[in-house]
Each structure stands twice: as structure tokens, then as C-alpha cells.
Amino acid sequence: MPWSWVARAASFTLAVTAVWGGPPAFAQLPDGQIVDRVVAVVRLRSGVSGRSVPEPGATPLPADVITLSGLDFEARVALVQRGAIRAATEPLDEDALKGALEYAISERLLAGEADALDAWRVEGSEVESAVRALRARFGSPADFAAFLARHEADEQALTRVLERSLRASKVLDSKVRLRAQVSEAEVRRYYDAHRAELGKSYEELRAALREKLVRDRYQQLAEAELEQLRRTHDVRRVAPFARRRGSAG
């Protein structure tokens, strides 16, 4: 049974001139050989980092293509990171891929802004730690190697995926963490409104309630931030499963 997943935000460049201008579904080598299916194209507009509206005359930056094989690999990496080891081998359904695609688009937009500002760099030790943690999720080194081989990937490709994810997380965190904080009064109001169902004293629950409220607000702010990024920059969803309802892209 396919492993379902709706990816949230909180861990391969191909030639795209034809894709951006129309609906082709495959990337091609110069001799016309089909190499992969394109599911989306992401391109940041220059002069818009940190802004909701592009500057007048801003020109698009080079596009980043998301292919079906690349998306499948990134989705499985993210799932395995979160402990869903079965996702390393089980098929992913369209809902899973659609959720993974929104996650992949968000990562590229955030990392692109970091590149534009030359900020939020990721240390090599951080990436190495993420690789080790992912490798440890597998039962053996052979299982880990088989996972990479199934996706025609090596540790260098995995490192690129993890580095982009880490950098995107840093950018998003810098945008929303401070705004996600809650006051003592807000925690108290929440407790008073739910006192009957909580069943414990305020002091017993205070820390847990603060954590919940911060987490909920962080999620709301993150979703709003990512939606704004998608509206600001050029995002074209090419594959039928990738298109949002009522939208051509």
C-alpha cells in the first residue's frame, strides 16, 4: 500500500527554456533523449529577497527544475529522517508526492533567498551530522547503500539535499521564531478557556501549554510566510498531480 505523506514546513539543474514557456513534461538531453519527467519549475525574481512585491524591472534568476525522480528521492529522505523507514522502499502515492512537492518548492525558495543574500550558511559539520543520522536509520550500511542505489544517487547527491534542507530551515526559523513567541498572559488565557478539559493546575501545565502555543503559532506563521514566497516568485507546477485546484500553475 502506498505510503501517504503531506509534507509540512518547521530538514539538479536541467535546461528549462521550453518547460517555462509551455507544458512539456520531460527534460531532454541535447540529442533529444528523455532523461526524467519535470514536475515543477521554481525561479526566484531578482530584487525581491525579503520583499512581498518585486522591484520594478526585476528580471528572473535561473530556474531550478524539480524532476519526478528527484522529488521521489527527496520525499523519501525527509520521511526516513522522521523515522518512517518503510518509506525507503514503499511506493509513494500522488497525495504524498503533492505534499512533498510543496515542501521541495518551499525549500528552494528559502535557500534561493539565502543565496541572494549570501547568508544563513550551513557548516560542513551540520551536514555530516545529518548524513550520519540518516544512515543510522537504516538497519545496515548495505541497506543504506541500496537505498541510494535505487535512486541512482550517491552521498554527494544526498549531501546536497540535506544541505538545502538545513539552510531552508535556518531561513524560515529566522523569519518566524521571534514572532512565534507567546506571553504569559496568552498562556494563562488559554488555560482559563480550557481549564475543565485540562484537569491539572496551571503551574503543572504552564510549560507544556507555552510549548503548544508557540508551536501552533510557529506553524501558522511559517505557512503564511511560505505562501507569500510562492506568490512573490515564479512557481510553475507542470505535472497534473502537482497543480493546485483552480490554477494552471
QUIWO-V101024 format. One record per run of one state. SS is the DSSP state (alpha for helix, beta for strand, coil for the rest). FROM is the first residue (numbers start at 1). TO is the last residue. If there is no record, write none. Layout:
SS|FROM|TO, SS|FROM|TO
//
This chain:
coil|1|2, beta|3|3, coil|4|16, alpha|17|21, coil|22|25, beta|26|28, coil|29|33, beta|34|43, coil|44|44, beta|45|45, coil|46|59, beta|60|60, coil|61|63, beta|64|67, alpha|68|81, coil|82|84, alpha|85|88, coil|89|91, beta|92|92, coil|93|93, alpha|94|117, coil|118|123, alpha|124|137, coil|138|140, alpha|141|150, coil|151|154, alpha|155|176, coil|177|177, alpha|178|180, coil|181|183, alpha|184|193, coil|194|194, alpha|195|198, coil|199|201, alpha|202|232, coil|233|233, beta|234|237, coil|238|239, alpha|240|242, coil|243|249
//
